[in-house]
Amino acid sequence: MSGITGGYPGGPPRHDPERQTAGSDGSGLRSGETVEAGVEGRVVRDKRKKRNRRLAVGLVASLIVAAGVGAYVGLKSRETAEDLARKEAESAEPDLGREADRLLNELWKMEDLERINRR
């Protein structure tokens, strides 16, 4: 029977003296150092998971906000070619009344300056 190793599923394991590792007493209990190391490892893994989750949520949130702002600005400032052509045509036509008023104001300013220089 000593040639049979292992155990049946759900049953107790068979203790084989050749399989025991150095420093193990065979009782199945872990030392305090290994328990502490396992706890520290879990704490570090949990912190990494939380940080990665926060990073992913922040990245997704920033992408959603950027897409929303981009869509809003894109739709708000949309001008068609006809709108641009109409604006160009309006700006090409000079307003003669406004130009005449501007020229008269310039002439009045020049006359005022000449009067000041004569005195």
C-alpha positions in Angstrom: 0.0 0.0 0.0 2.9 2.3 0.4 3.2 2.6 -3.3 -0.2 4.3 -3.6 0.1 8.1 -3.2 -2.5 10.8 -2.8 -6.0 10.2 -1.6 -9.5 10.0 -2.8 -11.6 13.1 -3.6 -12.9 14.7 -0.4 -10.9 12.4 1.8 -7.9 13.1 3.9 -4.5 13.4 2.2 -2.0 10.7 2.6 1.1 11.9 4.4 4.2 10.8 2.4 7.5 11.4 4.2 9.3 12.0 0.9 6.9 14.8 -0.1 7.3 16.8 3.1 9.4 19.9 2.6 12.2 21.0 4.8 11.0 23.2 7.7 7.5 21.8 7.5 6.4 19.9 10.6 3.7 18.1 8.6 0.9 19.4 10.8 -0.6 21.6 8.0 -0.3 24.8 10.1 1.3 27.8 8.6 3.9 29.8 10.4 3.1 33.4 11.5 5.5 34.9 9.0 3.7 33.1 6.1 0.3 34.3 7.4 1.6 37.9 7.7 3.1 37.7 4.2 -0.2 36.5 2.8 -2.1 39.2 4.6 0.3 41.9 3.3 0.0 40.5 -0.2 -3.8 40.6 -0.1 -3.7 44.2 1.2 -1.3 45.2 -1.6 -3.5 43.5 -4.2 -6.6 45.1 -2.9 -5.0 48.5 -3.0 -3.9 47.9 -6.6 -7.4 46.8 -7.6 -9.0 49.8 -6.0 -6.5 52.2 -7.7 -6.9 50.5 -11.0 -10.7 50.7 -10.7 -10.6 54.4 -9.8 -8.3 55.0 -12.7 -10.6 53.2 -15.1 -13.7 55.0 -13.8 -11.9 58.3 -14.1 -10.7 57.6 -17.6 -14.2 56.5 -18.7 -15.8 59.5 -17.1 -13.4 61.9 -18.7 -14.0 60.3 -22.1 -17.7 60.7 -21.7 -17.4 64.3 -20.7 -15.0 65.1 -23.5 -17.4 63.4 -26.0 -20.4 65.3 -24.7 -18.6 68.7 -24.8 -17.2 68.0 -28.3 -20.7 67.1 -29.5 -22.2 70.2 -28.0 -19.6 72.5 -29.4 -19.7 70.8 -32.8 -23.5 71.0 -33.1 -23.7 74.6 -31.7 -21.2 76.1 -34.1 -22.3 74.2 -37.2 -22.8 76.6 -40.2 -23.8 75.4 -43.6 -22.1 76.6 -46.9 -25.2 78.6 -47.7 -25.0 80.5 -44.4 -21.3 81.3 -45.0 -22.1 82.4 -48.6 -24.9 84.7 -47.3 -22.6 86.3 -44.7 -19.9 86.8 -47.3 -22.4 88.5 -49.7 -23.7 90.7 -46.9 -20.2 91.8 -45.9 -19.2 92.5 -49.5 -22.0 95.1 -49.9 -20.8 98.5 -48.5 -23.2 100.5 -46.4 -23.0 103.9 -48.1 -24.8 105.7 -45.3 -22.4 104.4 -42.6 -19.4 105.2 -44.8 -20.6 108.7 -45.4 -21.2 109.3 -41.6 -17.7 108.0 -40.9 -16.1 110.3 -43.5 -18.0 113.3 -42.2 -16.8 112.6 -38.6 -13.2 112.3 -39.8 -13.6 115.7 -41.6 -15.0 117.3 -38.5 -12.1 116.0 -36.4 -9.6 117.3 -39.0 -11.2 120.7 -38.9 -11.1 120.8 -35.1 -7.4 119.9 -35.1 -6.6 122.6 -37.7 -8.5 125.2 -35.5 -6.5 124.2 -32.5 -3.2 124.5 -34.3 -4.0 128.0 -35.7 -4.5 129.4 -32.3 
